[in-house]
Amino acid sequence: MNVRTMIVSFAGAACLAALWVACLSNAGATSFAGSRTSVEEDIKTVAMLDTKFQAATKVHDVAAISNALPDDYILVVGNGKVYTKSDLVKQAETKEIRFEHQEEINQSQTVRVWGNTAVVTALLWVKYSFEKGENKGKVVDKKLWFSDTYARTPNGWRYVFGQSSIALPEAP
């Protein structure tokens, strides 16, 4: 499977998941009382929230990570491993990983909003080293695509589901 096929397959699966969530979240009212905003405002808000979440992850901001995620949050990474909110909070608390990079590349972030659901897609550069455990000293440096799904709640947008691709091959 070539890179283009992988990206198209990943993007297709992420879009189908996002549309399914959008349909569920729009089954009732189109928005929560008091949360009437324009799509442009929603896009700006969700983009800012996702960028802040990436920054919080990089610096191990336990409070920000915990506040951003609902208790039933999950992240599915390219190798199929599933992480929960507790896993991400624990990772931040123990500082097992030291991030050098955890940021989106070249303004690749795109936010799409469907009613009470938003999906952020971007190319991410992640470079980190293991500070503890059996992988101590190992450095990981990769680029990957991700899709983060947000749901509008009575208390604002919440990051409810994340999915990332496998590491992209090095550019020739």
N, C-alpha and C positions, 0 to 999 in steps of 0.2 A: 504494500500500500504506500503510495507516495504522499508527500506532505500536503499537497492540495486536496487529495482524497480524504486524508485525516481531518483537515480543517473543515472541509465541507460536511463530513460525517458528524464531527463534533458540533458544528454550528447548527446543523439540522436537528440533532437530538436536543440541543439546548433550546432551540426555538420551539420545538414541540412541547417540551416541558414547560416553557414559559407560557405558551398559549393555553395549556391545560390549567395552569395555575390562574391565568387571567380569566378563563371561563368560570372557574370555581369562585374566584373573588368577586366576579361581577354577577353572580347568580341572583343576588338581592339588589340592594341599592347600588347606584353607580359610585357613590362616595359617602364617607361618613359625615355626619352633621358637623358643620363648622370647618370642614376640610376642603371646601370648594377652592381649588386653585387651578391655574391654567396648566396645560401640559408643559409649557416652557418652564414654569416655576417648579413643577414636579421634577423635570429633567435636571434642572440646576441643583435642587435639593438632594436628589438621589446620587448624582455625580459627586457632590461634596461629601455626602455620608460615606460613599464607597472609598473615596480618596483618603478620608480620615481613618477609615478602618484599616486600610493598607499601612498607613503611617503608625497607627496604634500597634499593629502586629509587629512592625519593625522594631519598635522601642519597648516591647513587652508591657504595654499599658493595660494592665489587668482590668482596671475599672472600665475603661473605654470598650474593651473587647466584651466584657460581661454585659455592659449596658446595651451594646449594639445588637446582641443576639438573643432571640427568644430561647426558652429552655429546650424546645424541640428542634433547634437548628441542626442541620447536617451539612457537611462538606464532603463531596465525592471527588477524589483526585484521579488522575489519569490511569494509575495502576489498579484502580478499583477499591482502594482503601477508603473507608468511611470514617470521618471524624465528627464528633459531637461538640456542642458548646463546651462541655466539661473538659474535653480533650484540649481544645484551644486555650481555655483559661489555664489549665494545668501547665501547658507548654509555656505560656507567658510567665506564670508564677515561678517555675523551676529554672527558666532561662537556659534550658538545655541547648537551645540553638541561639547563636549570635548572628543576627542579620547584618550584612553589609549593604545589600540592596533588597528592596521589596517595593518596587514602584512600577507604574505603568509606563510603557515605552512610547515615545513620539506622539503624544496626544492620540493614542489609539482608542481611548475610551469612547464608547457609544452607549447611550442610554435610550431605551425604548420604553414607552409607558402605554399600558392598556388598562384604563380605568384605575383599579386599585392595585395593580401589579406593575412592577417595573423590572427590567432586566438590564444589567450593566455587562457589557462585553468589552474586554480589553486584552492587549498583549502585555504580559507581566514579566519583568526581569527579577528573578529571585537568586540571590547569592548569599549563602550562609555557611557557617561551620558549626559542627557539633562541639559543645563545650564539656559535655558529660556523657557517661554511658559507654556502651560498647563501640560506638562510632566516633568517640572523641578524636578530634583532629581532622576528621573527614570534612572536605569542602564540597559543597554542591553549588554549581553555577549553571543556571538554565533559564530559558525563556519558554513561556507557555501561554496559551490562551485560556481565559476563564470567563465564565458567565456567573454573575451573582444576581439572585432573584430577591426582590424587595416586595413586601406587601404593605399596603396602607392600612394602618390600624387606627382606632380612636385616639391613640397617643402619638401618631405620626408614622413615618416609614420605618419598617424593621427589616433587617437583613435575615431572610428566612432559609435560604438555600444557596449553596455554592457548588460549582462544578468546574474542574480544571482539566485541561488536556494533559497528555504526556509531554515530556520535554521535547521541544522542537529540535530538529537536527541543526548542527552548526551550518551557517551560511557558507557557501564555497568561496 
